[in-house]
Amino acid sequence: MNIHLHNADVVAIIALALLGALLLAIRFRPMTWRGIVVEAILANAAAIAAVVAIEAIVS
């Protein structure tokens, strides 16, 4: 399985990460900077996984 990320994929990753971070922030309302960092990392990991999964399905 070869995965090739192009510009549109990177934009999708960023958009999904921002949306995920916003939804997590609304849901859990972190009070510390560590909570915000953990949410951002989780949102980015989920966004990358979503784009890779879509790329695998389309390819």
Buried (B, 14 or more C-beta within 10 A) or exposed (E): EEEEEEEEBEEBBEEBBBEBBEEBBEEEEBEEEEBBEBBBEBBBEBBBEBBBEEBEEEE
